[in-house]
Each structure stands twice: as C-alpha cells, then as structure tokens.
C-alpha cells in the first residue's frame, strides 16, 4: 500500500509545504491511474518501476533545489562583497576629489608665486636696463669721441611721435651735424628684433629731422657673436659695457 503521509513528510524536508503537497498529489494520481489499468503481474512490476523513477526524479529535484539554494547563497555573498567594494570605491573617489581640490589650490598658489616672481624679475630687469642706460649716458660721450664724434648736447631719454628713444643726443662728425640715437639691451640673443626696433626709431627721427645724418648705437652687457656680427652689418655701433671700464 502506497504510504502518502510518509512521502509527504519526506518531501517537506526538501520543499516548501505547497510544493511537497503538489508533488504528492501528482504521484498519488499517477499511481491511482496506473493501478486502475493493472491486470497482470508485469503491469504491477511496471508500476513499481514507474514509482522508482518518480522517486529518482524527486531526489534529482531535491538535489537541484539544494544546489540552487547554495548558489543563491554564493550570489548573496558576492553581492555583499560587491557592495563593500563599491563603498570602498566611493570613499576612494571622495579622497581623490579632496586631493584634487588640494592640488588645484597648490597649483593656484604656485601660479601666484610664479606671477609674483615674474613681476619681480621684470622689475629687476627694468632696473638693470635703466642702470645700463645711465652708465651709457656717462660713458658714451667719451667712447664716441674716440670714434670721431663730438657730443654737442648730452644724451637724454625722449619721445618723438609716440616712439620712445632711450638714447638721444646731438653731435658733430667732421664738422657736420648728426643725431645719435640708441638702444640698450642687457643680453642680445636675437638680432632681427633689436635691429627692427632701432630702424623704426631711425625712421621717426629722420621724419622729424630731415637731412640730418643719424648715428645708430646699441649698448649691451653681452651679445652672441653671430648676433653682434649681424648688428654691425646694419651699420649699428655695438658697444659692450665692459669696453668703457
């Protein structure tokens, strides 16, 4: 006699109540239908085989259910680890944002320091440039006299038609009136820019003093040899400050 209660209790160990009852119902129905058609001993044997197969299937289902629960547990653990990792990433992102803010502030501070340094260096460069010009005011008359130039009006800084002339003086050469104009540069590393600057000033002076010869002078502490050569080729008197010491 088929023991329905025993089967139900066994299934409850693996499945939920509804699932266990449903399986018992299916098995009971299958056995009842099979018993109605039994007429021979071999049919009974077939029924026993069917019951055995059903039992095996139930065991397979139970094992599959158990593996599913284990897998679900693994997935839950993986999900938990993922959430922990996401939290760590969020904290790392927050630390990165803080660090980026600190870095931006540092860059801003360095930029301000660099700007201040440039301004100080610019001011120092101008001061040294003015000092070089002041020395030129003192020593150029004697130096140019050795070149046959007589200074009749001392060197001054002036402006003509909006163009600043750093060195401007009147003089004579071989008894003929001339105008001396010049520039100063602490360190000459490029020729074309300074030549262009002097030629621009020459054009302004020639416009305002037509017919007067113009002597071009450039004073420096140091000039690269190639630069010095190009400047001299343009008819500019190049004077190094060490030459008047």
C-alpha positions as CSV (number, residue, x, y, z in Angstrom):
1,X,0.0,0.0,0.0
2,X,1.4,3.4,-1.1
3,X,2.2,5.5,2.1
4,X,1.2,9.0,1.2
5,X,1.9,10.5,4.6
6,X,5.5,9.2,4.6
7,X,6.1,10.6,1.2
8,X,4.7,13.9,2.2
9,X,6.9,14.1,5.3
10,X,9.9,13.2,3.3
11,X,9.2,15.9,0.7
12,X,8.7,18.5,3.4
13,X,12.3,18.1,4.4
14,X,13.3,19.4,0.9
15,X,10.5,21.5,-0.5
16,X,8.1,24.1,0.9
17,X,4.6,22.9,2.1
18,X,2.8,23.7,-1.1
19,X,5.5,22.2,-3.3
20,X,5.5,19.0,-1.2
21,X,1.7,18.6,-1.3
22,X,1.7,19.3,-5.1
23,X,4.3,16.6,-5.7
24,X,2.4,14.0,-3.5
25,X,-0.8,14.8,-5.4
26,X,0.9,14.2,-8.7
27,X,2.5,11.0,-7.6
28,X,-0.7,9.7,-6.0
29,X,-2.7,10.5,-9.1
30,X,-0.2,8.7,-11.3
31,X,-0.2,5.6,-9.1
32,X,-4.0,5.6,-9.0
33,X,-4.3,5.8,-12.7
34,X,-1.8,3.1,-13.2
35,X,-3.5,0.8,-10.7
36,X,-6.8,1.1,-12.5
37,X,-5.2,-0.4,-15.6
38,X,-3.3,-3.2,-13.8
39,X,-4.4,-6.6,-14.9
40,X,-1.2,-8.6,-14.9
41,X,1.7,-9.1,-12.7
42,X,4.0,-7.5,-15.2
43,X,1.9,-4.4,-15.1
44,X,2.5,-4.2,-11.4
45,X,6.2,-4.5,-12.0
46,X,6.0,-1.6,-14.5
47,X,4.2,0.4,-11.8
48,X,6.9,-0.4,-9.4
49,X,9.5,0.8,-11.9
50,X,7.5,4.0,-12.6
51,X,7.3,4.6,-8.9
52,X,11.1,4.1,-8.6
53,X,11.7,6.5,-11.5
54,X,9.4,9.1,-9.9
55,X,11.4,8.7,-6.6
56,X,14.7,9.2,-8.5
57,X,13.3,12.3,-10.2
58,X,12.2,13.6,-6.8
59,X,15.7,13.1,-5.5
60,X,17.1,14.8,-8.5
61,X,14.7,17.7,-7.9
62,X,15.7,17.8,-4.3
63,X,19.4,17.9,-5.2
64,X,18.8,20.6,-7.8
65,X,16.9,22.6,-5.2
66,X,19.7,22.2,-2.7
67,X,22.3,23.3,-5.3
68,X,20.1,26.3,-6.2
69,X,20.0,27.4,-2.6
70,X,23.8,27.0,-2.3
71,X,24.2,29.1,-5.5
72,X,21.8,31.7,-4.2
73,X,23.9,31.9,-1.0
74,X,27.0,32.4,-3.1
75,X,25.3,35.1,-5.1
76,X,24.2,36.8,-2.0
77,X,27.8,36.8,-0.6
78,X,29.1,38.0,-3.9
79,X,26.5,40.8,-3.9
80,X,27.6,41.7,-0.4
81,X,31.3,41.8,-1.4
82,X,30.3,44.0,-4.4
83,X,28.5,46.4,-2.2
84,X,31.5,46.6,0.2
85,X,33.8,47.2,-2.8
86,X,31.5,49.9,-4.2
87,X,31.6,51.6,-0.8
88,X,35.4,51.4,-0.9
89,X,35.4,52.9,-4.4
90,X,33.1,55.7,-3.3
91,X,35.4,56.5,-0.4
92,X,38.4,56.4,-2.7
93,X,36.6,58.7,-5.1
94,X,35.9,61.1,-2.3
95,X,39.5,61.1,-1.2
96,X,40.6,61.7,-4.8
97,X,38.2,64.7,-5.1
98,X,39.7,66.1,-1.9
99,X,43.2,65.5,-3.2
100,X,42.3,67.2,-6.5
101,X,41.0,70.2,-4.6
102,X,44.2,70.4,-2.6
103,X,46.2,70.0,-5.8
104,X,44.2,72.8,-7.5
105,X,44.8,75.1,-4.6
106,X,48.5,74.3,-4.7
107,X,48.7,75.0,-8.4
108,X,46.9,78.3,-7.8
109,X,49.4,79.2,-5.1
110,X,52.3,78.3,-7.3
111,X,50.8,80.3,-10.2
112,X,50.5,83.3,-7.9
113,X,54.1,82.8,-6.7
114,X,55.3,82.4,-10.3
115,X,53.4,85.6,-11.3
116,X,54.9,87.5,-8.4
117,X,58.4,86.1,-9.3
118,X,58.0,87.2,-13.0
119,X,56.9,90.6,-11.9
120,X,59.9,90.9,-9.5
121,X,62.2,89.7,-12.2
122,X,60.6,92.0,-14.7
123,X,61.1,94.9,-12.3
124,X,64.7,93.8,-11.7
125,X,65.3,93.5,-15.4
126,X,64.0,97.0,-16.0
127,X,66.1,98.4,-13.1
128,X,69.2,96.8,-14.6
129,X,68.2,98.1,-18.0
130,X,67.9,101.6,-16.7
131,X,71.2,101.2,-14.9
132,X,72.9,100.2,-18.1
133,X,71.4,103.3,-19.9
134,X,72.5,105.5,-17.0
135,X,76.0,104.2,-17.5
136,X,75.7,104.8,-21.2
137,X,74.8,108.5,-20.6
138,X,78.1,108.8,-18.6
139,X,80.5,106.9,-20.8
140,X,79.1,107.2,-24.4
141,X,80.4,110.7,-25.0
142,X,84.0,109.7,-24.3
143,X,83.7,106.4,-26.2
144,X,82.1,108.1,-29.2
145,X,84.7,110.9,-29.1
146,X,87.3,108.2,-29.8
147,X,85.3,107.4,-33.0
148,X,85.4,111.0,-34.2
149,X,82.0,112.0,-32.8
150,X,81.6,115.2,-30.7
151,X,78.6,115.3,-28.5
152,X,77.2,118.9,-28.5
153,X,74.0,118.1,-26.4
154,X,74.1,115.5,-23.7
155,X,72.3,112.2,-24.0
156,X,68.7,112.1,-22.8
157,X,65.7,109.9,-22.9
158,X,62.9,111.3,-25.1
159,X,59.8,110.5,-27.1
160,X,59.2,111.5,-30.7
161,X,55.8,110.9,-32.3
162,X,54.9,108.4,-29.6
163,X,58.2,106.5,-30.2
164,X,60.4,106.2,-27.1
165,X,64.0,106.9,-27.7
166,X,66.2,105.6,-24.9
167,X,69.4,107.3,-26.0
168,X,69.2,110.6,-27.9
169,X,71.9,113.2,-28.4
170,X,73.1,115.8,-30.9
171,X,76.6,116.0,-32.1
172,X,79.0,116.6,-34.9
173,X,81.2,114.4,-37.1
174,X,83.8,116.0,-39.3
175,X,82.1,119.3,-38.6
176,X,78.7,118.1,-39.8
177,X,75.6,118.0,-37.5
178,X,74.5,114.5,-36.6
179,X,71.9,112.9,-34.3
180,X,72.9,109.9,-32.2
181,X,70.0,107.5,-31.3
182,X,70.4,104.3,-29.5
183,X,69.0,101.4,-27.5
184,X,70.3,99.3,-24.7
185,X,69.7,95.6,-24.0
186,X,71.3,93.6,-21.2
187,X,71.7,90.4,-23.3
188,X,71.4,90.2,-27.0
189,X,70.5,86.7,-28.2
190,X,68.4,87.6,-31.3
191,X,69.4,90.2,-33.9
192,X,66.3,90.9,-36.0
193,X,64.0,92.2,-33.3
194,X,66.5,94.7,-32.0
195,X,67.5,95.8,-35.5
196,X,63.9,96.3,-36.4
197,X,63.3,98.3,-33.2
198,X,66.3,100.6,-34.0
199,X,65.3,101.1,-37.6
200,X,61.8,102.1,-36.6
201,X,63.2,104.7,-34.3
202,X,65.5,105.9,-37.1
203,X,62.5,106.4,-39.4
204,X,60.7,108.6,-36.8
205,X,63.8,110.7,-36.2
206,X,64.5,111.2,-39.9
207,X,61.0,112.3,-40.4
208,X,61.4,115.0,-37.8
209,X,65.0,116.0,-38.6
210,X,65.2,115.7,-42.4
211,X,68.6,116.0,-43.9
212,X,70.5,115.2,-40.7
213,X,72.7,112.2,-40.6
214,X,71.8,109.7,-37.9
215,X,74.3,107.6,-36.0
216,X,72.9,104.3,-34.6
217,X,74.2,103.0,-31.3
218,X,73.4,99.8,-29.3
219,X,74.7,99.2,-25.8
220,X,74.8,95.8,-24.2
221,X,76.4,93.7,-21.5
222,X,76.6,90.7,-23.8
223,X,75.8,89.8,-27.4
224,X,76.2,86.4,-29.1
225,X,79.0,86.6,-31.7
226,X,76.6,85.9,-34.6
227,X,74.1,88.5,-33.3
228,X,76.9,91.1,-32.9
229,X,78.0,90.5,-36.5
230,X,74.5,91.0,-37.9
231,X,74.1,94.2,-35.9
232,X,77.4,95.6,-37.1
233,X,76.4,94.7,-40.7
234,X,73.4,97.1,-40.4
235,X,75.8,100.0,-39.6
236,X,74.9,100.0,-35.9
237,X,77.7,100.8,-33.5
238,X,77.7,98.0,-30.9
239,X,79.2,98.9,-27.6
240,X,79.8,96.3,-24.8
241,X,79.6,97.9,-21.3
242,X,83.0,96.3,-20.4
243,X,84.6,98.4,-23.1
244,X,84.3,101.6,-21.1
245,X,85.6,100.1,-17.8
